[in-house]
Amino acid sequence: MSAWVATARSLCRDPHPVRGLKRALAPVRAWFFSDAWSAAAAWFALALALLAILVWYFVLSPYGAPAAPAYAAY
């Protein structure tokens, strides 16, 4: 089913285009939450990627450092 809906007046966009995307991604979602070893590997890779982002933010980047007081430069 496409995102276009034919009405009596004209051809207009479906007000819910996410509905088609949800249907298309249903097999991927079922696999991701299954007990397959490949799904476990995908979970591990996702958790590792999120942990790497946190490590980069708090250890390697200056964004995680606390702000210096305003009077420190004087």
Distance bins in CASP14 RR format, pairs under 12 A and 6 or more apart:
PFRMAT RR
TARGET T0000
AUTHOR 0000-0000-0000
RMODE 2
METHOD distances of the structure
MODEL  1
1 14 0 0 0 0 1 0 0 0 0 0 0
1 16 0 0 0 0 0 1 0 0 0 0 0
1 17 0 0 0 0 0 1 0 0 0 0 0
1 19 0 0 0 0 1 0 0 0 0 0 0
1 20 1 0 0 1 0 0 0 0 0 0 0
1 21 0 0 0 0 0 1 0 0 0 0 0
1 22 0 0 0 0 0 1 0 0 0 0 0
1 23 1 0 0 1 0 0 0 0 0 0 0
1 24 0 0 0 0 1 0 0 0 0 0 0
2 11 0 0 0 0 0 1 0 0 0 0 0
2 13 0 0 0 0 1 0 0 0 0 0 0
2 14 1 0 0 1 0 0 0 0 0 0 0
2 17 0 0 0 0 1 0 0 0 0 0 0
2 19 0 0 0 0 0 1 0 0 0 0 0
2 20 0 0 0 0 1 0 0 0 0 0 0
2 21 0 0 0 0 0 1 0 0 0 0 0
2 23 0 0 0 0 0 1 0 0 0 0 0
2 24 0 0 0 0 0 1 0 0 0 0 0
3 11 0 0 0 0 0 1 0 0 0 0 0
3 12 0 0 0 0 0 1 0 0 0 0 0
3 13 1 0 0 1 0 0 0 0 0 0 0
3 14 1 0 1 0 0 0 0 0 0 0 0
3 15 0 0 0 0 1 0 0 0 0 0 0
3 16 0 0 0 0 1 0 0 0 0 0 0
3 17 1 0 1 0 0 0 0 0 0 0 0
3 18 0 0 0 0 1 0 0 0 0 0 0
3 19 0 0 0 0 1 0 0 0 0 0 0
3 20 1 0 0 1 0 0 0 0 0 0 0
3 21 0 0 0 0 1 0 0 0 0 0 0
3 23 0 0 0 0 0 1 0 0 0 0 0
3 24 0 0 0 0 0 1 0 0 0 0 0
4 10 0 0 0 0 0 1 0 0 0 0 0
4 11 1 0 1 0 0 0 0 0 0 0 0
4 12 1 0 0 1 0 0 0 0 0 0 0
4 13 1 0 0 1 0 0 0 0 0 0 0
4 14 1 0 0 1 0 0 0 0 0 0 0
4 15 0 0 0 0 0 1 0 0 0 0 0
4 17 0 0 0 0 1 0 0 0 0 0 0
4 20 0 0 0 0 0 1 0 0 0 0 0
5 11 1 0 0 1 0 0 0 0 0 0 0
5 12 1 0 0 1 0 0 0 0 0 0 0
5 13 1 0 0 1 0 0 0 0 0 0 0
5 14 1 0 1 0 0 0 0 0 0 0 0
5 15 0 0 0 0 1 0 0 0 0 0 0
5 16 0 0 0 0 1 0 0 0 0 0 0
5 17 0 0 0 0 0 1 0 0 0 0 0
5 19 0 0 0 0 0 1 0 0 0 0 0
5 20 0 0 0 0 0 1 0 0 0 0 0
6 12 0 0 0 0 1 0 0 0 0 0 0
6 13 0 0 0 0 0 1 0 0 0 0 0
6 14 0 0 0 0 0 1 0 0 0 0 0
7 13 0 0 0 0 0 1 0 0 0 0 0
7 14 0 0 0 0 0 1 0 0 0 0 0
7 15 0 0 0 0 0 1 0 0 0 0 0
13 19 0 0 0 0 0 1 0 0 0 0 0
14 20 0 0 0 0 1 0 0 0 0 0 0
14 21 0 0 0 0 0 1 0 0 0 0 0
16 22 0 0 0 0 1 0 0 0 0 0 0
16 23 0 0 0 0 0 1 0 0 0 0 0
17 23 0 0 0 0 0 1 0 0 0 0 0
17 24 0 0 0 0 0 1 0 0 0 0 0
18 24 0 0 0 0 0 1 0 0 0 0 0
18 25 0 0 0 0 1 0 0 0 0 0 0
19 25 0 0 0 0 0 1 0 0 0 0 0
19 26 0 0 0 0 0 1 0 0 0 0 0
20 26 0 0 0 0 1 0 0 0 0 0 0
21 28 0 0 0 0 0 1 0 0 0 0 0
21 29 0 0 0 0 0 1 0 0 0 0 0
22 28 0 0 0 0 0 1 0 0 0 0 0
22 29 0 0 0 0 1 0 0 0 0 0 0
23 29 0 0 0 0 0 1 0 0 0 0 0
25 31 0 0 0 0 0 1 0 0 0 0 0
25 32 0 0 0 0 1 0 0 0 0 0 0
26 32 0 0 0 0 0 1 0 0 0 0 0
26 33 0 0 0 0 0 1 0 0 0 0 0
27 33 0 0 0 0 0 1 0 0 0 0 0
27 34 0 0 0 0 0 1 0 0 0 0 0
28 34 0 0 0 0 0 1 0 0 0 0 0
28 38 0 0 0 0 0 1 0 0 0 0 0
28 39 0 0 0 0 0 1 0 0 0 0 0
28 42 0 0 0 0 1 0 0 0 0 0 0
29 39 0 0 0 0 0 1 0 0 0 0 0
29 42 0 0 0 0 0 1 0 0 0 0 0
30 36 0 0 0 0 0 1 0 0 0 0 0
30 39 0 0 0 0 1 0 0 0 0 0 0
31 37 0 0 0 0 0 1 0 0 0 0 0
31 38 1 0 0 1 0 0 0 0 0 0 0
31 39 1 0 1 0 0 0 0 0 0 0 0
31 40 0 0 0 0 0 1 0 0 0 0 0
31 41 0 0 0 0 0 1 0 0 0 0 0
31 42 0 0 0 0 1 0 0 0 0 0 0
31 43 0 0 0 0 0 1 0 0 0 0 0
32 38 0 0 0 0 1 0 0 0 0 0 0
32 39 1 0 1 0 0 0 0 0 0 0 0
32 40 0 0 0 0 0 1 0 0 0 0 0
32 41 0 0 0 0 0 1 0 0 0 0 0
32 42 1 0 0 1 0 0 0 0 0 0 0
32 43 1 0 0 1 0 0 0 0 0 0 0
32 45 0 0 0 0 0 1 0 0 0 0 0
32 46 0 0 0 0 1 0 0 0 0 0 0
33 39 1 0 0 1 0 0 0 0 0 0 0
33 40 0 0 0 0 0 1 0 0 0 0 0
33 42 0 0 0 0 0 1 0 0 0 0 0
33 43 0 0 0 0 1 0 0 0 0 0 0
34 40 0 0 0 0 1 0 0 0 0 0 0
34 42 0 0 0 0 0 1 0 0 0 0 0
34 43 0 0 0 0 0 1 0 0 0 0 0
35 43 0 0 0 0 0 1 0 0 0 0 0
36 42 0 0 0 0 1 0 0 0 0 0 0
36 43 0 0 0 0 0 1 0 0 0 0 0
37 43 0 0 0 0 0 1 0 0 0 0 0
37 44 0 0 0 0 0 1 0 0 0 0 0
38 44 0 0 0 0 0 1 0 0 0 0 0
38 45 0 0 0 0 0 1 0 0 0 0 0
39 45 0 0 0 0 0 1 0 0 0 0 0
39 46 0 0 0 0 0 1 0 0 0 0 0
40 46 0 0 0 0 0 1 0 0 0 0 0
40 47 0 0 0 0 0 1 0 0 0 0 0
41 47 0 0 0 0 0 1 0 0 0 0 0
41 48 0 0 0 0 0 1 0 0 0 0 0
42 48 0 0 0 0 0 1 0 0 0 0 0
42 49 0 0 0 0 0 1 0 0 0 0 0
43 49 0 0 0 0 0 1 0 0 0 0 0
43 50 0 0 0 0 0 1 0 0 0 0 0
44 50 0 0 0 0 0 1 0 0 0 0 0
44 51 0 0 0 0 0 1 0 0 0 0 0
45 51 0 0 0 0 0 1 0 0 0 0 0
45 52 0 0 0 0 0 1 0 0 0 0 0
46 52 0 0 0 0 0 1 0 0 0 0 0
46 53 0 0 0 0 0 1 0 0 0 0 0
47 53 0 0 0 0 0 1 0 0 0 0 0
47 54 0 0 0 0 0 1 0 0 0 0 0
48 54 0 0 0 0 0 1 0 0 0 0 0
48 55 0 0 0 0 0 1 0 0 0 0 0
49 55 0 0 0 0 0 1 0 0 0 0 0
49 56 0 0 0 0 0 1 0 0 0 0 0
50 56 0 0 0 0 0 1 0 0 0 0 0
50 57 0 0 0 0 0 1 0 0 0 0 0
51 57 0 0 0 0 0 1 0 0 0 0 0
51 58 0 0 0 0 0 1 0 0 0 0 0
51 59 0 0 0 0 0 1 0 0 0 0 0
52 58 0 0 0 0 0 1 0 0 0 0 0
52 59 0 0 0 0 0 1 0 0 0 0 0
52 60 0 0 0 0 1 0 0 0 0 0 0
53 59 0 0 0 0 0 1 0 0 0 0 0
53 60 0 0 0 0 0 1 0 0 0 0 0
53 61 0 0 0 0 0 1 0 0 0 0 0
53 63 0 0 0 0 0 1 0 0 0 0 0
54 60 0 0 0 0 0 1 0 0 0 0 0
54 61 0 0 0 0 0 1 0 0 0 0 0
54 63 0 0 0 0 0 1 0 0 0 0 0
54 64 0 0 0 0 0 1 0 0 0 0 0
55 61 0 0 0 0 1 0 0 0 0 0 0
55 64 0 0 0 0 0 1 0 0 0 0 0
56 62 0 0 0 0 0 1 0 0 0 0 0
56 63 0 0 0 0 1 0 0 0 0 0 0
56 64 0 0 0 0 1 0 0 0 0 0 0
57 63 1 0 0 1 0 0 0 0 0 0 0
57 64 1 0 1 0 0 0 0 0 0 0 0
57 65 0 0 0 0 0 1 0 0 0 0 0
58 64 1 0 1 0 0 0 0 0 0 0 0
58 65 0 0 0 0 1 0 0 0 0 0 0
58 66 0 0 0 0 0 1 0 0 0 0 0
59 65 0 0 0 0 0 1 0 0 0 0 0
62 68 0 0 0 0 0 1 0 0 0 0 0
66 72 0 0 0 0 0 1 0 0 0 0 0
68 74 0 0 0 0 0 1 0 0 0 0 0
END
